[in-house]
Structure formats: C-alpha cells, structure tokens
Amino acid sequence: MPYKPKRPCRYPGCPRLTDGTYCEEHAKLVRRHYEQFTRGYSTSKRYGRAWKKIRDRYVRKHPLCEQCLKEGRYVAVEEVHHIIPLSEGGTNDESNLMSLCHSCHEKIHKGRGDR
C-alpha cells in the first residue's frame, strides 16, 4: 500500500516535510502554546474542591460586589478575591476575602500589575 506524500510543515517559514500538520519540533511548540494561551488555566487544578466550598459560602453571605456597594451601585458578585494573594502568604480566611464583580476584579489586578 503506498504512503501519502509528505507535505510542508504549516509553521511559517519552516521548510521541513512532514506526515502530519507540523514537523516534530514545531508540533511541540504549537502544543505548548495551545495549552498555555488558548485553553487558559483550570481552576480545579489551582484551587480545588475545598476552595469552591469556601467561595460558595462567602458568596451566600456577600451576594453583591463590595467595591460597587461603596459607590452606591448594586452589582451581583461574580468572583471572590483574595486581598492578600495565596502566593504572598494570604489565607482563605473570610477576613482575607472580598466579593467582586468581574470589572472590579480586573481593575484590582491591573492596578497590582499582575495581569
């Protein structure tokens, strides 16, 4: 049975011929890029079931965005924010949590310079 003819690698500027879409070198690069940027991160890998329980309990107690409430607006909570991030030694204690809408959460992280 004859083989399919090889085709050029689809990576821009690569002259190698391959059986698949990309040559071996660029297949690894494209796969890593896909995992890192296209798929995003999985919250279950980062936080887990215990965090979901803490978060749900906090959202029940604080159903509105705390930043918007200070400005007199009533916006439903979308995210629970750690005031001191876990990576900097913060905890999941209620005194370290804040309920926020998506836009307020983005503003805080943009101000911190980590997004």
KANOR-V165647 format. One record per backbone hydrogen bond with DSSP energy under -0.5 kcal/mol. NH is the residue of the N-H (numbers start at 1). CO is the residue of the C=O. Records with the same first field share a line. If there is no record, write none. Layout:
BEGIN
NH: CO  CO
END
This chain:
BEGIN
7: 18
9: 16
10: 21
14: 11
15: 13
18: 7
27: 23
28: 24
29: 25
30: 26
31: 27
32: 28
33: 29
34: 30
35: 31
36: 32
37: 33
38: 33  34
39: 34
43: 41
45: 42
46: 42
47: 43
48: 43
52: 48
53: 49
54: 50
55: 51
56: 52
57: 53
58: 54
59: 55
60: 56
61: 57
62: 58
65: 75
66: 99
69: 65
70: 66
71: 67  68
72: 69
73: 68
75: 73
77: 63
78: 100
79: 100
81: 79  98
83: 81  96
85: 83
88: 85
89: 86
90: 85
96: 93
97: 94
98: 81
100: 79
105: 101
106: 102
107: 103
108: 104
109: 105
110: 106
111: 107
112: 108
113: 109
114: 109
115: 109
END
